Each structure stands twice: as structure tokens, then as C-alpha cells.
Amino acid sequence: VSAFQHLEQAPEDPILGVTVAYNKDPSPVKLNLGVGAYRTEEGKPLVLDVVRQAEELLIQDRSRYKEYIPIAGLVEFNKLSAKLILGDGSPAIGEKRVATAQCLTGTGSLRVGAEFLSKHYSQHIIYIPVPTWGNHPKIFNLGGLSVKTYRYYDPRTSGLDYEGMLEDLHAAPPGAIVLLHACAHNPTGVDPTQDQWEGIRQLIRLKGLLPFFDSAYQGFASGSLDADAYSVRLFVGDGGECLIAQSFAKNMGLYGERVGALSIVCRSATVATRVESQLKLVIRPMYSSPPIHGASIVATILSDRNLYYNWTVELKNMADRIISMRHQLYDALKARGTPGDWSHIIKQIGMFTFTGLNKDQVSFMTAEYHIYLTSDGRISMAGLSSKTVPHLADAIHAAVL
Ligand code: PLP
């Protein structure tokens, strides 16, 4: 008898399980809108041209080895990543107040950040929005933090519950950590306005809360790297402290390369140096040091003017295609006279639309139309194309009638 005989079959991941179910469906019209990865108009994954070019350069350079890189990752990558999110000429960088560690994408950066905070920060409570990316509560719980929630999405308006959010943050204990989606909130696609960000910043600073930004979509939301970094730069601009988990999965299409960074913006250079030394102690027993290839690609692109420029063009093309899918879906529903106000489809930003469809409607669409999405009604706009919009619009129309 096996030592593991007592194990029960674990459920599929609620997000990745959608793809598992999709793969099993033999229907030729099946459509996967669960996956949080970019697809072309032809429904294919995309490797950016600049990524291919950077890889060519890396391969040609025979002076490159596959040696272990430092515990905190490639120094050049870390510098360039911090500059990308904080902006050219950021005083925090100039004053050497930023400690950055290359981590395993957004997820790994959040996890390392959580373990660092649970070891070295006085307050272990972290507030996350409702709803949020399904992995957040698990990452923070296992990272040693205690998870509480703040109101975020208002189903009545399909928009932000700004008052509710402020009330909940106001009631948070002093020093509590607050998880904020830097832009393109997942799953709702609802972001605060610039004025609302300022209100949130004032409250967080007034109450001495500690902001932890999850930046998984910089440049992917609006097509502009600077516009999508607005919230982070607003907070860093006031001189206060924060953590930032950055991912290059979406904006460089480097999903499987697992490349990201955790930056901790501190009050002084002395503290930042100590923070970095402690980050290494968190990382070393976890995975020793991060992988070299993805970070080398990112560093190659970010350090070369031409590649960088070409990246911004390709990034904007991806963002624009997603925005155009929003308009096409909205128009298709209007053309069908589908009951309800669907303007949130064009108001929300980023990869996802939070449709407002309920669990039963989602099950109906999967059973009758072979359309796969998470049960909360979230659809990945990146998985849509001009060809598949009519099929989706038909399904939504039938589901809400
Ligand atoms: N944070 C949010 C809000 C996300 O949507 C995702 C991916 O879907 C991630 C983090 C992390 O993804 P990765 O670990 O691939 O960077």
C-alpha cells in the first residue's frame, strides 16, 4: 500500500482548470476565454519580434555562460526593471532607495515579498480587493501573512466601489499591508481614476498603511508603459515606502520564462541595502537563485534603444488589438439587442472583461456554445478575434434571455 494512499484527488485550479476542460472538448467551434495569455487574430500564441532578436543576440555572444547568477538575480536586469516601473529620473532610484531582486515572475515576486514581510515587518495583515486574482490569498497565506479583504467592485455599477474601499481601508489596523493592482485590475478590468488614486494614496499614507503593488500588466492595459505605471509613481513620488511585484509575462510575452522582479522602495539607501541583504536570505533557501535566460532577454531589450522602441510598438499593437475586441463585442451585443447595459465592456481595461454573467449563465455558454471561461464571468479579451466575436455575442445573448 502506498505511503500516499490516503490522498484525495485535488480539484483543478479554478483558472487553469478552464483550459483543461477546453482541451477535452472535441467541438470545432470551441473557444477558450479563460486563459490569461495573449493570442493573435489567428488565435495563436505570440513571440514578440524583439524577443526573437534579443535571443539571437544572446546566442551569438559566445562569452555568455550558463553559470549561476547572483541570489538576487542579474544586476543589470534589476536596475532596468526598477527604472521601467518607477520612470526615468526617479528620485528614489537616484537616491539608491530601491532594493530590487529578480524573482520568478509576478507570482514569485509576490511570494518573496510576502515572506520578507512576514519575517521583517511588524504587521502581518494584508488587505486584498474583492474580487481579486484567485492566487493572491493563497500566495499571501502561505507566505505567512493573514489575509483580509476590502471592497472593490460594485456589481450594481460594474465599476469601482470607491466609498466602500476607502471605508474598509480606513478601518484597517495601523501599518496593515494593502495589495493594490497597479493597473488593469484582474478580474474586473476596473481601475481607480487618477483622482481616486490620489484619495487612496492620502488615506494609505495618513493611516501609515504599507502599499504592495502587483504590476502584472504594465503597458498591456493602455498601450503606454508610463500611463500604466501612474499609480505606482504617484505613491513613490511622495517619498513613502512600498513594495512592487513586476511581471514580464504579459508585456513581453515571456510567460513560460518566469521573469519578474520585486522592488522595495525604502526611506533611505542604508535601509535599502539592508533590505536587499535580507531578501537574499529569503530567496536562498527557496530556490537559491533565479533563472538566467528570461532576465537576459529583458535586459537586452531594455538596454538597447532600438529594441526598446520596437518593443513599445509591439506592446501597443497587443493592447490595441484587445481594445478593438472590446469595441467589436460591444457592437455585436448592441446589434443583437441583447438586454442589459454592456458599456462596461468598453470602459474596463486590460486583458479581462468582467461581464456580470453568473455561474449558471457561464455553464450554459459552455454546455451549449463550447465557450470556456471562469465561473465568475471573466472573459479574456486576448482570446477573442474578429472571427469569434459573433459566436461569443450569440452565446451571451442566449444566456441572458
Ligand atoms: N498578478 C495578477 C493580477 C495576474 O493577473 C497575474 C497573472 O495572471 C499575476 C500576478 C502573475 O502571473 P505571473 O506569475 O505569470 O507573472
Residues whose N, C-alpha, C, O or C-beta is under 5 A from the ligand:
A	BS01	PLP	G36 L104 T105 G106 T107 G108 W133 N186 D214 A216 S247 A249
